[in-house]
Amino acid sequence: MDGTFSKLELLLDKELQKIEKTTTNPIERYEKMIRASVNNYADLKQKLKEHQFADSSREIHFFKNVHPKAISKIHFFTALAKYFCHMSSFTTIKEKKCHCKKTLKSISDYNAHYHYIITYCKSGKSDFDEKYFLRKNSDYPVALEDCLSLMDKDTSTGYDLILARYLAYSKLSEFLLSEIKRFEIDDKNTQLGDGGLFLEWTGSKIELVELMYALLANGSINNKQISISEVAIAFQKMFRVEFCDYFHTFSEIKNRKNPTLFIDNLRKTLIKKIDEKEF
């Protein structure tokens, strides 16, 4: 079975490389990679059903070292597709970093829950191999969420599924840590302009929302060819501030006795500065 797996793995790697080169959208890319991995695994699974291992040691080797590697790719690409779907709904670096950290926490919880089998394999032990990696002896301990199509006592011991998820999560952890680092760099670059200046909005959020809508209404930003949500994202990044609900805030502005309170005050302070003849 090792030779069969190697051939299928080589075919899958070629297909994944092709997808990587031809698909730029990350969600579409990883969805294609999921399908390719699932189809490739279906071939392996069919061959596994038809295969008779020469002895128990070869079966143990396959389910301990080979099978988890094949399944882990499905889990990994599925996790990446979900990640980029979630990222598209976040508007701030803080939200993105928070999502990464929550995902890392769930990975840590998973590893802690199944530490006994993970530690067993990482330490190179073999005492319980016949229980963990021989199908006839396995108590099939696992019922993993979103993994039902992989659960088959004829082609799995259950423990190999635990290891497959662990392998995928190890790669995902590395990816998430690199993403957090990237976000921190982006955050720093957002804070610093060309002159190394740190921009922070020190007025009230309602004042910033008033200014934001005024500039957009005046056509001062992209000739009005931009949505208020896109403007809000740019303002949040520029001034390191978060709007909880700028639509609601704008409703409050419209219902005020003086809806242009901040704009009027800007006019007054500017005229005063001009009159000082020092700028």
TORTOR-574750 format. One record per residue (C-alpha): z, y, x; residue in one letter. Coordinates in steps of 0.25 Angstrom, whole numbers, plus 5000, padded with zeros to 4 digits. Example, Ala and Ser with C-alpha at 12.3 -4.5 7.8 and 13.67 -1.06 7.14 Angstrom:
2
503149825049A;502949965055S;
***
This chain:
279
500050005000M;500250095012D;498750095015G;498450125000T;499350235000F;498850295013S;497350295007K;497750354994L;498650455001E;497450495010L;496550514998L;497650594991L;497750685003D;496250715003K;496250754989E;497550844990L;496850915002Q;495650934993K;496450994982I;497251084992E;495951144997K;495251164983T;496451204974T;497051344977T;497951344964N;499251274968P;499551224954I;498151164952E;498251114967R;499451034965Y;499150984951E;497850924957K;498650864969M;499650804958I;498450734951R;497850694964A;499150634969S;499450564955V;498050504955N;498250454970N;499550394966Y;498950324954A;498050254964D;499250214973L;500050164961K;498950074956Q;498750014969K;500249994971L;500249924957K;499249824963E;499849814977H;500849704981Q;501749734993F;501749625004A;503249635004D;504449725000S;504549805013S;503149855010R;503449894996E;504749965001I;503950045011H;502950085000F;503950134990F;504850195000K;503850265009N;502450275003V;502550274988H;503450404988P;502550474996K;501350454987A;502150494974I;502750614981S;501450694982K;501350694966I;502750744966H;502550854976F;501250904970F;501850904956T;503050984962A;502051084968L;501251104956A;502551134948K;503051224959Y;501751314958F;501751314943C;503251364943H;502851474954M;501751534945S;502851574935S;503751644945F;503551794948T;504551814959T;504851764973I;506251744968K;505851654957E;504951564966K;506051544976K;507051514965C;506051404960H;505851344974C;507351334976K;507551274962K;506551164966T;507151144979L;508551124972K;507951024962S;507350944974I;508650944981S;509250894968D;508250784968Y;508550744982N;510050744980A;509850654967H;509050544975Y;509650564988H;510050424989Y;508550374990I;508050494998I;509150485008T;508950335009Y;507450345012C;507650465022K;508650385030S;507750275032G;508650175025K;508050045019S;509249975014D;508849994999F;507349985001D;507149864992E;507949934981K;507250064982Y;505850034986F;505549894980L;505049904966R;505649774961K;507049814966N;507049964962S;507950014951D;506950124949Y;507950244949P;507050364946V;506450424934A;505850554940L;505450664931E;503950694931D;503750564939C;503550464927L;502150434931S;502650384944L;503750294939M;503250154939D;504150034943K;502949954948D;502550064958T;503850134961S;505250104964T;505850234959G;506450264972Y;505050294978D;504850404967L;506150464972I;505650474986L;504350524981A;504950644974R;505850664987Y;504650674996L;503950774986A;505150854985Y;505350865000S;503950925001K;504151014990L;505451064996S;504651105009E;503651175000F;504751254992L;505451295004L;504151355010S;503951424997E;505351484997I;505051535011K;503651585007R;504351664995F;505351725004E;504251775013I;503451825001D;504751894996D;504951965010K;503552005010N;503652064996T;504952145000Q;504252205013L;503052295012G;502152325024D;503152425029G;504252325028G;504952395016L;505752325006F;505452364991L;506552344981E;506552404967W;507852484966T;507552534952G;507852464939S;506952354934K;506552424921I;506052544930E;505152444938L;504652384925V;504352524920E;503652564932L;502852434932M;502352444918Y;502052594921A;501152564933L;500452454926L;500152534913A;499652654922N;498652554928G;499252584942S;499352434945I;497952354946N;497352444935N;498252374925K;497452244929Q;498752174931I;499852114922S;501252164921I;501752034925S;500952044938E;501452184940V;502952134938A;502752024948I;502252134959A;503352224956F;504452114957Q;503852074971K;503752214976M;505152264972F;505852134972R;506352144958V;506252044946E;505952074932F;506651984922C;505752034910D;504852154912Y;504252144899F;505652164892H;505952274902T;504652344898F;505052334883S;506352404887E;505652514893I;504752534881K;505952544872N;506652644880R;506752784876K;506052824888N;505152714892P;504652784905T;506052814911L;505752764925F;504352824926I;504852954921D;505952954931N;504952924942L;504153044938R;505353134939K;505853074953T;504353094958L;504253234953I;505653264960K;505153204973K;503853284972I;504653414970D;505453384982E;504153394990K;504653284999E;504053154998F;
***
